[in-house]
Amino acid sequence: MAKKQINVKLDDELLMKLDQLAKKTGKSKTTIISQAIDRIATEDRETHQQIELLNRQNEQLQMMLSATKALISEKDRVIQTKDDLINELRHKKRGFFAKLFGIR
């Protein structure tokens, strides 16, 4: 791929770091800058993928939470119905024994 020349402005400190890195690694400044841009782009893509994964996991957790809430609500309804039936049977039992023994 053909390379194009661009002009950039760097402060003295950053330019010094670039020079030192080029000397230390034996790479050209162009290579160092290109690799830095590629690394940033890759990290950005990976971050985006991680965010997407977290969003999907969050949606799944929300669905599970909703289903759990529905189950708890149904459990509470069943318990209340059971309690109502027990109370009704107790009331009928008292009425039965009252009639049986002539108790008011």
Backbone hydrogen bonds, N-H to C=O, Kabsch-Sander energy under -0.5 kcal/mol:
donor,donor_aa,acceptor,acceptor_aa,energy
10,L,8,V,-0.5
15,L,11,D,-2.5
16,M,12,D,-2.4
17,K,13,E,-2.1
18,L,14,L,-2.3
19,D,15,L,-2.5
20,Q,16,M,-2.6
21,L,17,K,-2.5
22,A,18,L,-2.3
23,K,19,D,-2.3
24,K,20,Q,-2.9
25,T,21,L,-2.5
26,G,22,A,-1.8
32,I,28,S,-2.4
33,I,29,K,-2.7
34,S,30,T,-2.7
35,Q,31,T,-2.9
36,A,32,I,-2.2
37,I,33,I,-2.4
38,D,34,S,-2.6
39,R,35,Q,-2.7
40,I,36,A,-2.4
41,A,37,I,-2.6
42,T,38,D,-2.6
43,E,39,R,-2.9
44,D,40,I,-2.5
45,R,41,A,-2.3
46,E,42,T,-2.8
47,T,43,E,-2.7
48,H,44,D,-2.4
49,Q,45,R,-2.4
50,Q,46,E,-2.4
51,I,47,T,-2.4
52,E,48,H,-2.4
53,L,49,Q,-2.3
54,L,50,Q,-2.6
55,N,51,I,-2.5
56,R,52,E,-2.3
57,Q,53,L,-2.7
58,N,54,L,-2.6
59,E,55,N,-2.3
60,Q,56,R,-2.3
61,L,57,Q,-2.5
62,Q,58,N,-2.5
63,M,59,E,-2.2
64,M,60,Q,-2.4
65,L,61,L,-2.8
66,S,62,Q,-2.4
67,A,63,M,-2.5
68,T,64,M,-2.5
69,K,65,L,-2.6
70,A,66,S,-2.2
71,L,67,A,-2.4
72,I,68,T,-2.5
73,S,69,K,-2.5
74,E,70,A,-2.4
75,K,71,L,-2.7
76,D,72,I,-2.7
77,R,73,S,-2.2
78,V,74,E,-2.5
79,I,75,K,-2.6
80,Q,76,D,-2.5
81,T,77,R,-2.5
82,K,78,V,-2.6
83,D,79,I,-2.8
84,D,80,Q,-2.6
85,L,81,T,-2.4
86,I,82,K,-2.5
87,N,83,D,-2.4
88,E,84,D,-2.3
89,L,85,L,-2.7
90,R,86,I,-2.5
91,H,87,N,-2.3
92,K,88,E,-2.5
93,K,89,L,-2.6
94,R,90,R,-2.4
95,G,91,H,-2.3
96,F,92,K,-2.6
97,F,93,K,-2.6
98,A,94,R,-2.4
99,K,95,G,-2.2
100,L,96,F,-2.7
101,F,97,F,-2.5
102,G,98,A,-0.8
103,I,98,A,-2.1
